[in-house]
Amino acid sequence: MEEQETPVKTYRANCHCTAYVYEVTLPEITEAEECNCSICYKKAAIWVFPKPNDVKFVKGDPATLTNYKYGKGNFTHKFCPTCGNSLMIIGSFEPREDKEPETGINIRLFQHGQVDVWKLPLETFDGASLPPTYQPPKFSGPEPTAQIEGGKLYTGSCHCGAITLALKSKPIDKNSTENFTECNCSSCAKGGYVWTYPKQTQVIIEGKENLGMYLFGLKSTGKTFCKVCGVPIHSQMMKFTEEELASKSEKEKDWILGGQSLAPVNLRIINDLDVNDLNASRFDGYTAFQPPYVEP
């Protein structure tokens, strides 16, 4: 008796700015792979590995994605140069001329409702144990000026070291009373951020010239990322004139003014910290933020 073929399903995905829209066909996803290596952790990527021919771009040329390699250079990490979203990796642990490279697809970019990454079983791949050992870039700038009782200085960076950051905060651990948040809004879900919300005086960023910034919706905050390696860094609060504020609804105005003193930081970039050890709350931003994001 012939073996029956495994049924397949086609998933639709896109980066947030919609420069790239693509479809991925593979057996229905019931679990995925989370790698803890130095870059996959910072990007919060969750991987599935379809056959290369089963990834079809319906908008955008994948050749125009920004490429980033490190270490042995066996894998190419590809991200959108406009919004910074991490789409895929292409490569092999042991490249061979007679073997086609693997294609890893980050399911965080799948359109809403197709896969719930908060509920999906994840298998951990211990990429952090593979040589060579990653050495986090060091922050060499000035210390933030904020005075925090019982405060501690944390440092972090993107992956390539083009951007480094210092954060002065009360201790960041599972017993902390600080607000740590995962959000599933259309943008945060794709980036896998874990947010903390310090004041601007608590944060210093070095290498700002290497920051990409993506604005959408109200354009009250710019999601930043490293233009070299694509790691998401923080949210930049935008300034508004009195005339611009006057054109907003009261709800929009309250949202804008309420965040003006903040510098939200993606905790995934902080050295010697594992966000999985924190008691981060989960916020249903996809439902809360209106009008809804239009899936392309």
GIMOWO-V413487 format. One record per residue. RES is the residue in one letter. PHI is phi as a letter, one per 30 degrees, with the letter a starting at -180 (none if undefined). PSI is psi in whole degrees, -180 to 180 (NA if undefined). NEAR is the number of other C-alpha atoms within 10 Angstrom. Layout:
BEGIN
<<RES:PHI:PSI:NEAR> <RES:PHI:PSI:NEAR>>
END
This chain:
BEGIN
<<M:none:134:3> <E:d:141:4> <E:d:137:5> <Q:d:140:6> <E:d:144:7> <T:d:128:9> <P:e:144:8> <V:c:162:12> <K:b:145:11> <T:c:124:14> <Y:c:144:18> <R:c:138:21> <A:b:161:26> <N:a:153:26> <C:d:165:26> <H:d:-36:27> <C:d:-6:17> <T:i:18:17> <A:d:-28:17> <Y:b:123:21> <V:b:133:23> <Y:a:163:21> <E:b:140:16> <V:b:124:24> <T:c:125:17> <L:a:169:17> <P:e:151:13> <E:e:134:13> <I:d:116:15> <T:c:-11:9> <E:a:163:16> <A:b:178:18> <E:c:130:18> <E:c:120:21> <C:c:138:20> <N:c:17:18> <C:d:170:16> <S:e:-32:18> <I:c:-38:23> <C:d:-37:20> <Y:d:-47:20> <K:d:-34:24> <K:c:-5:24> <A:h:29:23> <A:d:142:26> <I:b:122:24> <W:c:144:23> <V:b:159:19> <F:b:83:18> <P:d:170:16> <K:d:140:15> <P:e:-37:16> <N:d:-8:9> <D:c:14:14> <V:c:114:18> <K:c:120:14> <F:d:126:16> <V:c:-12:13> <K:a:135:14> <G:i:144:14> <D:c:117:11> <P:e:-20:18> <A:d:-16:8> <T:c:0:12> <L:d:150:20> <T:d:133:19> <N:c:143:18> <Y:b:128:18> <K:b:155:15> <Y:a:175:14> <G:h:-127:10> <K:d:-11:9> <G:i:20:12> <N:d:-24:15> <F:b:139:21> <T:c:120:17> <H:c:128:23> <K:c:129:24> <F:b:160:26> <C:d:128:23> <P:d:-13:21> <T:c:-52:19> <C:c:-9:26> <G:i:-2:29> <N:d:137:27> <S:d:114:29> <L:d:-49:26> <M:a:166:23> <I:b:149:22> <I:b:127:17> <G:l:-170:16> <S:b:150:16> <F:d:-34:11> <E:b:84:8> <P:e:137:13> <R:b:146:9> <E:d:-28:6> <D:c:9:6> <K:b:128:9> <E:d:137:13> <P:d:150:19> <E:d:153:17> <T:c:116:22> <G:c:132:22> <I:c:129:24> <N:d:110:25> <I:d:-7:27> <R:d:-20:25> <L:c:-1:27> <F:d:145:25> <Q:d:151:22> <H:e:137:18> <G:j:-12:6> <Q:d:-42:13> <V:b:130:18> <D:c:102:15> <V:d:-17:17> <W:d:-20:11> <K:c:-17:8> <L:d:130:12> <P:d:134:14> <L:c:133:16> <E:c:128:13> <T:d:129:12> <F:c:125:12> <D:d:69:11> <G:d:-23:15> <A:d:-22:16> <S:d:-9:12> <L:d:140:9> <P:d:157:9> <P:d:156:9> <T:d:130:11> <Y:d:133:15> <Q:c:110:8> <P:d:135:19> <P:e:145:18> <K:c:140:15> <F:d:130:19> <S:b:14:11> <G:d:-173:13> <P:d:157:11> <E:d:143:18> <P:e:147:18> <T:d:-14:12> <A:e:143:16> <Q:c:113:11> <I:c:117:12> <E:d:126:8> <G:i:18:8> <G:d:162:14> <K:b:146:13> <L:c:123:15> <Y:c:146:20> <T:b:158:23> <G:a:-175:25> <S:a:169:27> <C:d:-170:28> <H:d:-40:26> <C:d:-16:18> <G:j:2:19> <A:d:-24:18> <I:b:129:26> <T:b:159:25> <L:b:146:29> <A:b:138:23> <L:b:123:26> <K:c:122:22> <S:a:161:23> <K:d:159:17> <P:e:134:15> <I:c:101:20> <D:a:-179:16> <K:d:-16:14> <N:c:3:10> <S:d:148:13> <T:c:2:11> <E:d:161:17> <N:c:110:13> <F:c:130:22> <T:b:135:19> <E:c:133:20> <C:b:143:21> <N:c:24:23> <C:d:170:19> <S:e:-31:21> <S:d:-52:21> <C:d:-34:18> <A:d:-36:24> <K:d:-29:27> <G:c:-17:27> <G:i:28:24> <Y:d:150:25> <V:b:112:23> <W:c:144:22> <T:b:157:21> <Y:b:66:21> <P:d:164:20> <K:d:160:17> <Q:d:-30:18> <T:d:-9:16> <Q:c:-3:20> <V:b:135:23> <I:b:131:20> <I:c:127:20> <E:c:142:18> <G:i:31:14> <K:e:-25:15> <E:d:-16:10> <N:c:5:16> <L:d:130:23> <G:c:150:20> <M:b:135:21> <Y:b:123:19> <L:c:143:17> <F:a:173:13> <G:h:-124:11> <L:d:-17:10> <K:h:32:14> <S:d:-22:21> <T:b:143:22> <G:c:121:17> <K:d:123:24> <T:c:155:24> <F:a:158:26> <C:d:128:25> <K:d:-16:24> <V:d:-52:22> <C:c:-11:26> <G:i:6:29> <V:d:130:30> <P:d:137:32> <I:c:-64:30> <H:a:-178:25> <S:c:127:22> <Q:c:118:21> <M:d:129:20> <M:c:149:14> <K:c:142:14> <F:b:142:15> <T:d:165:7> <E:e:-38:8> <E:d:-42:8> <E:d:-41:10> <L:d:-37:16> <A:d:-24:11> <S:d:-6:10> <K:c:157:13> <S:d:165:10> <E:d:-39:11> <K:d:-43:8> <E:d:-40:14> <K:d:-44:16> <D:d:-41:12> <W:d:-46:13> <I:d:-51:20> <L:d:-32:15> <G:d:-22:10> <G:c:2:17> <Q:d:-30:17> <S:c:-2:13> <L:c:161:18> <A:b:73:22> <P:e:134:22> <V:c:139:24> <N:d:110:26> <L:d:-15:24> <R:d:-18:26> <I:c:-7:29> <I:d:132:22> <N:d:148:14> <D:h:36:11> <L:b:135:15> <D:c:113:14> <V:d:-20:21> <N:d:-15:10> <D:d:-6:11> <L:c:156:16> <N:c:66:16> <A:d:137:20> <S:d:159:12> <R:c:128:13> <F:c:128:13> <D:d:72:12> <G:d:-25:17> <Y:d:-36:18> <T:d:-38:13> <A:d:-37:11> <F:d:121:12> <Q:b:150:9> <P:d:158:9> <P:d:153:13> <Y:d:137:15> <V:c:114:9> <E:d:125:14> <P:d:NA:16>>
END
